[in-house]
Amino acid sequence: MIIVMKPGASKKETDHVIKTVEERGLKAVLLHGTERDVIACLGDKRDIAQDFWNAIPGVEKAMPILSPYKMASREVKPTPSQIRISKGFSFGGKKIGVIAGPCAVENKAQLLSIANSVKKSGAIALRGGAFKPRTSPYSFQGLEEEGLEYLAETREEVGLPVVTEVLSPEHVEMVGRYADILQIGTRNMGNFVLLKAVGEQPKPVILKRGMSATLDEFLLAAEYILSRGNTNVILCERGIRTFENHTRFTLSLSAVPQLKQLTHLPVIVDPSHGTGYRHLVNPMSKGAVAVGADGLLIEVHVDPEKAFVDGAQTITTDNFDTLMKELKPVAQAVGRDI
């Protein structure tokens, strides 16, 4: 159930409703809208009549939510959410944001060189993995906290917010000390303990779709984060496993407009992991922008052939600069900026 407050309802009235909700054994999560606030009531109790809430000062109406993903649903928030990641940029608005950087942090010089280049080309954030979940236990696993330190130092020198993956609940506090945005990778979309942990901290979370997840499962994973109080969730389509084998994964661009129908959360696309081939990053990035993506997550390296991880899907800094220029008319064609 959601409780819709009247336009102009006071903080005192809103706080009273929240207190009343919690006194009845439900969890209250406040969602700020452009014209009015909405209070999501989470829990299993359904024996409180809607008329009870309608009689409370400041309440416009109470409504049941039919969707299984309560807080992620457009029933709760019909207008798109905007998730602020820096002073100058929010995902979900008219401007499309591109996050770029190496798959893995290798050393400080590598990271600094890439960061300066992608910022010059127009990237709004730097990505880089310090903890790398790999299929093989013998593959490079990342620099861990040393990598996080390089990311934080690069942010201070270059001025880009940093995005990095967190693998376990035990790492959330540490990663949060260094990163501006926490990423949940495809293998951890169903790690509900981790989802709860990132939901209990305030920084934005990029949630990647599980490689075998339906959209309902994807949104319910987001619900785990939202229900813990963190409303700063950005969804990322990164390809799913199908019977096709001509690409590493099948990048489902149709998921973007479908998600836009189902949820108010911003949706971005990762064409690097979604295809596994660098020559497909450019056309799939353009396709993602054309179908309504709010942003892109792209792997970039000065010399992809020498990259520690995923060189085959990583584009050069020069190719990234070209891509950013070619994305501008595509964005303009659909009424967006980049």
N, C-alpha and C positions, 0 to 999 in steps of 0.2 A: 504494500500500500504506500502511496505518497500523499503527503499533505501539502497542498498548494497555498502559500501565504498570499494575502492581498497585496497589490502594489502599494508600496509605502509602509508596509507593516514595520513596526519598530523592532529594534533589537530585543527589547524587553519582552515583547509579545512572542518573537521567535524563540527566545531562550525558554520561555514558559512552555511552549509547545514541545520543545525538545525534552525538557524535564518531565513533562507529562507522559511522553512516549516511553521514556526510560523507566518511569515508575511502573509502567504496565508490562515490563519484561521484554521490551523490544529495544533494538539498537537504532538510534537516530543518526542519520548522516545528512548534513546540511549541504545543499547544492545551490550555489549562487547563480541566478539568471540575470539577464539584462534588464528585465522589468520587475521580476519578483523572485523570491526564494522558494525552493521546494525542499521539503524534508522527507527523505526516504526512511520508511519504517521497516526494519529488517528483523525477521524472526518467524516462528511458526504459529504464533497466536493469531487467531482470526475471529475471536469472539467479542471484539469491540465494534459496536455499530458505527457506521460512518457518520451518522447524525451527531454522535458524541463529539467528534472533532469539529464539525461544522459550527457548533455552538461556542467554541473557544474564540476569544477576541483575536483578530488578526488573521484568522483562517478563512480562506475563500471556499475551499472544498477539499474533501478527501476522496481519493480514487484508488480502486484496486489495480494492481499491475498484473496482467495476464502472462507476460513474457517470463520465461524461466530465468533470464538474466535481467534482474530488476533494475539495477542502477545503470547498466550499460545501454538499456533500451531507450529508444526515442519516445516511448510512452512517458518516461520520467522527464526527459529533457528534449523537446521537439527541435530545438535549435542546436546547431553544431557547437561543440565545446572547443575552446581555444586553450591550448596547453602552452604556457610560457616556459621557454627554456633559457632565455637570456633577456637582458633589458631591451634588446632590439628586435626580438623575434618570438612569435607564438605559432605553433602548429595548429591548423584548423581555420586560419583566416584566408584572406585573398592571396597572400604571398606563399608560394611553394618553397619549402626549405630543403636543401640538399646537405646531408651529412656525409663526409668523405674522409678517408684515411686508410691506413694499412689494416689488413686482417689481424695481424699480430704486431705488437710493439717489439721491435728487435733491439734498438739502442736509441740513445737520446739524439744523436746526430740524424739518424734516419727519420725519426719522428718529427723533429724540428724542420727539416727540409721539406717534408711532405706537407706539414701544417702550413708553412708559409706559402707554399704553392697553391694549395686548395683554397686558402683564404683569399688570395689574390684573384682566383677564378670565380669566387662568389659563394663558397661553402659557408654555411651558418654554424657548423659544429664539426669537431674532429672526432673520428671514431678510431679505436685501436684496442685490440684484445690483450689484456694482461694475463688472464686465465683462459686457456684454450681447451675446451672439451673436444677431444680427438677420438676418432673411431679406433685408432691403434694406440695402445699404451706406449709405444716406442716413438711416436711422433712428438714434435716440439709442443710442449704443454704451456708455454708462456713464461714470462719473467716474473709473474705474480706481483708481489708488492713493489718490487723494483720497477716493474713496468708501470704501475700506478703512479709512482713518484715521477717518472718521466712524463706521463700524461699531465700531471698537475703542474710540473715545471714548464712544459710547453704551453699550457693554457696561459700561464702568467706572462710568458714571453711573446706569444702570438696574439692572444686575446680571443681565442675560440673556446667555447664551452666544450667539454669532453664527454664522450659516450663510451662506456665499456661494459662488458658482460660480467654478471655476478653468477656464480655457480651453486652456492650453497647458503643456507640461512646464516651460517657462522661467518660468512664473508660480507654480509650486507653492511654491517657497521663500518668495516674497514674500507670497502669499496666506496661507500657513501662519503667518507672523509676526503677522498681524492676526486671523485667524478661528479659531474653536474647532472648527468642522466644515467640511470641504471638500465641495462639491457638484460632481458630474459630470452635466452636462445631457444631454438626449436626443440632441442632435447629436454628442456626444462619447462616447457609450457604446461605440462601435467604434473609438475612438482609442486603440489599444493602447499606444502610447508614453506617452500621458498616464496611462493606467491603471497602467502600471508605475511611473511617477513618483510617483503618490499612494500606491502600495503600498509605496514605500520611505521614507515618512514616517509618523509614528505617530498622527496625529490621525484621528478618525472621518471616514468618507467616506459621503455619501449618493449612491448611484448610481441615476440615473434610467434607466428602461427606454427603449431606443431606440424611436422612433415606428413602426418597422416590424419590431421584433425579436420573435422567438419567445421563450418562457420559457427554452429551452435556451441560446439565444444570450445572453440576459440573465444567466443564471447563469455562463456561461463568461466573460463580461465581469467579473463579480465575482471569478471565479477568478484573473484577471490580477492583481487587487489583493491577494487573499489569498496567492497564491503568492510575492509579493515580501515577505511578512512582516507586512503590516498586516491583522490579523484584525478590525478595527473597521469593518465594512461594513454599511450599512443600505440595503436595497433600496427603491426608490420606484416604484410604478406610477403613471404620469402620462398614460395614454391612448395609443392607437395609431391609425394611419390605417386606415380601412376605407372601404367604398363609401358609408357614411352621410355626409350633409352637413348634418344638422340641428344638429349640435354641431361644435366645432372639431376634436375628436378623439373617439374612442370609448373611454370610461373602462371598462376591463375589470375590474370588481370580482371576477369569478370567478378572476382571476389571484391574488388574495390567498390564499384557502384552498388553491389549488393549489400556490402557492409554499411555503406552510406545510407541505405534505406532502413537498416536495422538498428543502427547505433548513432549516438551523437559524438562518439569518440573520433579523433583524427585517425586517418589511415595513411600509412606510408608504404613504400615498396622497396624491396631489396633485389635488384636485378642481377647482382653479382652471384649470390648464393642461389637465386631462383633459376639461373640457367647453367652456371658453371663454366661459361665460356666468355672471354673478354669481348669477342666480336659481337656478342648479342647484347652487351650492356647498353650500348648507345640506342639501338632501336627499341628495346624493351623499356628503357627509361622514358623515351618519347611516348610510347604507348601508355605507360603508367600515368604520365601527366595528362594525356588526352582523355583517359577514362575517369579522371577526377582525384588522383592521389594528392594528398597534402604534402608529400615530400618523398625523398629518395634516400637510400642508404647505400653508398657505393664504395667499393674497395679500390684504393688508389695507392700506387707505389712508384718510386722513381725508376726502379728497375724490376719489374714483375718477375723476370726470369730468375732473379736472385732472392725473391721473397721467401721467407721461412715457411709460409703457409699460403695455400690457395693462389699460387701465382697464375694459374691458368685462367682464373676468372677476374683477375685484377688488371685494371687499365693503368696506363702511364699518366703522369701529371699533365703531359701535353695533350693526351687524348681527353682527359677530364676537362681541360680548359676549352677544347673544341666542343665537347658535349654541352657544357654550360651555355655556350653561345648559341648552339643549335636548339636548345630547349626553350629559349626565349620566345620565338614565334609560335611554338606549340602551346605554351602557356597562355600567350595572348589570344590565341584562337579560341580558347575555352574560357576566356574572361578572367584569367589569373595572371600573376606576376611571378618572376623568379629572380 
